[in-house]
Amino acid sequence: LRQFPRVSDPENSFSVLRSTIAGNNRRHEKEGKT
């Protein structure tokens, strides 16, 4: 597992988590459509 940067603002860390998940999903879609 990747370590996320420590963020004092929970909303900010949540958005970082969401954007990371979105990036993983996009990469997964690309691999599936090859």
N, C-alpha and C positions, 0 to 999 in steps of 0.2 A: 504493500500500500504506500502511496505517496504521502508525504507529510505536508499538510497545508500550512501556509504561513500563519503565525499566531496573530490574531486580530482581536483588539479589545472590543470592537463594535460587533455584536452578534449578528446584526443585520448584514453587515459587510461580509462577514465570514460565510453567512448563508448564501449570499449572492455569489461569492467565489465558488462555493461548493456547487451551486446550481450551474454556473457557467462551465465548471469542469465537467460535470455530468453531461451537459449539452455537447461539449466538445467530444467526449467519448462516444456519445450516441451518433454524432455526425460521422466520426471515423468509422464506427461500426457499420453504418449504412453504406459508406463508400466501399468498404471491404466486401459487403454482401452483394453489392451491385456490380462488382468487377466482372 
